[in-house]
């Protein structure tokens, strides 16, 4: 999924809610994100839109008399809208303070690292905000960035089986539609783990790379492509159980044997 798709979705939602950016892509984790509704604080005169599967929640600071915020939350983002209730503070990676809203980013979500959340808050979208990370959030976010199987909504596999994408977050419907239109195989189960060499974690999707791909590409090149993509860069996580075969050493060249000169009788 590229940034053009994400930007288009954001523009439509912002126009509808007339307030903040929509809760973008962040994935739920059983401990990191799945409990985001248990410690929500009271928010009199406001509301919240909690997207459990994308690991992101938005607090709206003003009332919603026309119901636009609720419509955007429920119908477009398929999230939970609650009046007079704020977002949870447990398992929080950081927050984004905007003019009329405050976004909460949780560990294990579709926006994986702290730097990604900061970029999403301060540089992407129509209304840039101010991002504040939770204390010591950097390493925790990296440790929980790879989605667990129970939080993956669907997967999309290339015909040759060299690449599979785990899909999650609030753009799954668009992702699955794109998968089928591209002639790839869509499944409601996670990508296979057999022969996995590494994973490239991006916003709302994780690319899984497999051993057959190493027939024409080195493992180091897979990592480089993941981390330096001009469309949507990611974070490379090698499979700890995979050991790349070392090329066999070329046999030593045999030198020519010196011929022994026959002995000459004196």
Secondary structure, 3 states (H helix, E strand, C coil): CCHHHHHHHHHHHHHHHCCCCCCCCCCCCCCCCCCCCCCCCEEEEEEEEEEHHHCEEEEECCCCCCCHHHHHHHHHCCCEEEEEECCCCCCEEEEEECCCEEEEEECCCCCCCHHHHHHHHHCCCCCCCEEEECCCHHHHHHHCCCCCHHHCCEEEECCCCCEEEEECCCCHHHHHHHHHHCCCEEECCCCCCCCEEEEEECCCEEEEEEHHHHHCCCHHHHHHHHHHCCCCCCEEEECCCCCCCCCCCCCCCCCCCCCCCCCCCC
